[in-house]
Amino acid sequence: MASIEDVGKSNYGYYTPEQKLVEGWYPVHVTRAKVTPPKFIRKSYKGKIYNIWFSISGESGYKVKSEGMEISTSQFKGKEVSNSGLFFFMCPEEDDDFKENDDGNKEYAEFLRACNIPLDKVEVNGQLRYYLPEVHPSAFEGKPLFAFIKRSKPFIGKNGDSIAPMQVRYVRAWSGGKPLEISEGLRLPI
């Protein structure tokens, strides 16, 4: 095997392996959010799916545990992760041909609560329920949250290999977090 002297010292570079995300709670900001048009889900319900992207904050003082060591979350500053889709099941009206799935809206309600979007309690047929508004995706952008990041269920990628990315599984409010300014960038009048 050749030594460094044999290869030459005139041109060289370095490589530092990237630290991989580990399972745990991270301070994040919502950077992008999109919602699908209404569609049938499991042939019985109708809903929309919010796809949300989060950027890990560089705020110091937060740590996750990995293999008995504590790792600062600030070293992952700017790393983007997404959720696997947040379902918002719609309530049917008189002429609609789909069923209500209010149990399926639990994660949506928890996400709204974490984003400090007020939920009104209303009485429907003698039962107290939370009224869940349909929120425009831009209302989430810049919100500070804590996100539990975990490896997703594996799926087969387009090249036939098994993929299991790290994704946001749960969120909770980040009371000390400051909202992030999201800039739109340059918009051309086309």
C-alpha positions in Angstrom: 0.0 0.0 0.0 1.3 3.4 -0.9 2.2 5.9 1.8 1.4 9.6 1.8 5.0 10.4 0.8 4.6 8.1 -2.3 1.4 9.7 -3.3 2.6 13.3 -2.8 1.7 16.1 -0.5 1.0 18.9 -3.0 -2.8 18.5 -3.3 -5.0 17.0 -0.7 -8.4 17.4 1.0 -10.2 16.2 4.1 -13.4 14.3 4.7 -15.4 14.5 7.9 -18.3 11.9 8.1 -21.7 13.5 8.8 -23.2 12.8 12.1 -26.4 10.8 11.6 -29.7 11.9 13.2 -30.7 9.7 16.2 -34.1 9.1 17.7 -35.2 11.8 20.1 -36.8 15.3 20.6 -35.4 18.1 18.6 -36.2 21.9 18.6 -37.4 22.6 15.1 -39.2 25.3 12.9 -41.7 24.6 10.2 -40.1 25.7 7.0 -42.6 24.5 4.4 -46.1 23.1 4.3 -48.4 21.9 1.5 -51.8 20.3 1.5 -53.3 17.9 -1.0 -56.8 18.5 -2.6 -59.6 16.5 -0.9 -59.5 12.8 -1.7 -61.0 9.5 -0.6 -59.0 7.7 2.0 -59.7 4.0 2.6 -62.8 4.3 0.4 -64.9 5.5 3.4 -63.5 8.8 4.4 -62.6 12.0 2.7 -59.7 14.2 3.7 -56.7 16.3 3.0 -53.1 15.4 3.8 -50.7 18.1 5.1 -47.0 17.5 4.1 -44.8 19.4 6.4 -41.1 20.0 6.4 -39.1 21.0 9.5 -35.6 22.5 10.0 -33.7 21.6 13.1 -32.9 24.7 15.1 -29.4 25.7 16.1 -30.6 26.7 19.6 -28.1 25.4 22.1 -28.9 23.5 25.3 -30.8 20.6 23.9 -29.5 17.1 23.7 -30.5 13.6 22.5 -29.0 10.4 23.8 -27.3 7.9 21.5 -25.4 4.8 22.6 -25.0 6.2 26.1 -23.7 9.5 25.0 -25.5 12.9 24.9 -25.3 14.7 21.6 -26.1 18.4 21.2 -29.0 18.9 18.8 -27.4 22.2 17.6 -24.9 20.3 15.5 -27.8 19.3 13.2 -28.7 23.0 12.6 -30.5 23.5 9.3 -31.0 19.7 8.7 -34.5 19.3 7.1 -36.8 16.4 8.0 -40.4 15.9 7.1 -43.5 14.2 8.5 -45.2 11.2 6.9 -48.3 13.1 6.2 -50.8 14.7 8.6 -54.4 13.7 7.9 -57.3 16.1 8.2 -60.5 14.1 7.8 -63.5 16.2 6.6 -66.9 16.2 8.1 -69.6 15.0 5.7 -72.5 17.3 4.8 -76.1 16.1 3.9 -75.4 15.0 0.3 -71.9 13.6 0.8 -71.2 9.9 0.3 -68.4 9.4 2.8 -68.3 8.8 6.6 -66.9 10.9 9.4 -63.6 9.9 11.0 -63.2 12.2 14.0 -60.9 9.6 15.7 -58.5 10.0 12.8 -58.3 13.8 13.5 -56.5 13.3 16.8 -53.0 14.0 15.4 -54.3 17.0 13.4 -55.9 18.4 16.7 -52.6 17.8 18.5 -50.6 19.6 15.8 -53.0 22.6 15.9 -52.6 22.8 19.7 -48.8 22.6 19.4 -48.9 25.5 16.9 -51.0 27.6 19.3 -54.0 27.5 17.0 -57.1 27.8 19.2 -59.6 24.9 19.2 -63.2 25.8 20.1 -65.3 23.3 22.1 -68.8 22.9 20.7 -71.7 20.7 21.5 -72.9 18.4 18.8 -75.9 16.1 19.5 -75.4 16.5 23.2 -71.7 15.7 23.1 -68.8 18.1 23.6 -66.4 18.0 20.7 -63.5 20.2 19.4 -64.2 22.2 16.2 -61.2 21.7 13.9 -60.7 24.4 11.4 -59.1 23.8 8.0 -55.9 25.8 8.3 -54.0 27.2 5.4 -50.5 25.6 5.3 -48.7 29.0 5.4 -50.1 29.5 9.0 -47.7 26.7 10.1 -44.6 28.2 8.5 -42.0 29.5 11.0 -43.7 27.9 14.0 -41.3 26.8 16.7 -42.0 23.2 17.9 -40.3 20.2 19.5 -40.4 17.3 17.2 -39.8 13.6 18.0 -37.7 12.3 15.1 -37.7 8.5 14.5 -36.9 6.1 11.7 -40.0 5.5 9.6 -41.4 2.1 8.5 -39.2 0.8 5.7 -40.5 0.9 2.1 -39.1 -0.1 -1.2 -37.5 2.7 -3.1 -37.5 3.3 -6.9 -34.2 1.3 -7.2 -35.6 -1.7 -5.3 -33.7 -1.1 -2.1 -35.3 -0.8 1.4 -35.5 2.8 2.7 -36.4 3.9 6.2 -35.7 7.7 6.5 -35.8 9.7 9.8 -39.1 11.5 10.0 -41.1 13.6 12.5 -43.5 11.4 14.3 -44.9 13.7 17.0 -44.8 17.4 17.9 -45.3 19.5 21.0 -45.2 23.2 21.7 -41.9 24.9 22.2 -42.8 27.6 24.7 -39.3 29.2 24.6 -38.9 29.0 20.9 -38.9 32.1 18.7 -40.9 32.1 15.4 -38.7 31.9 12.3 -39.0 34.5 9.6 -39.8 32.6 6.3 -38.8 34.7 3.2 -40.6 34.0 0.0 -37.5 34.7 -2.2 -37.6 36.5 -5.5 -40.9 36.3 -7.3 -40.8 37.0 -11.0 -43.8 38.6 -12.7 -44.4 36.0 -15.3 
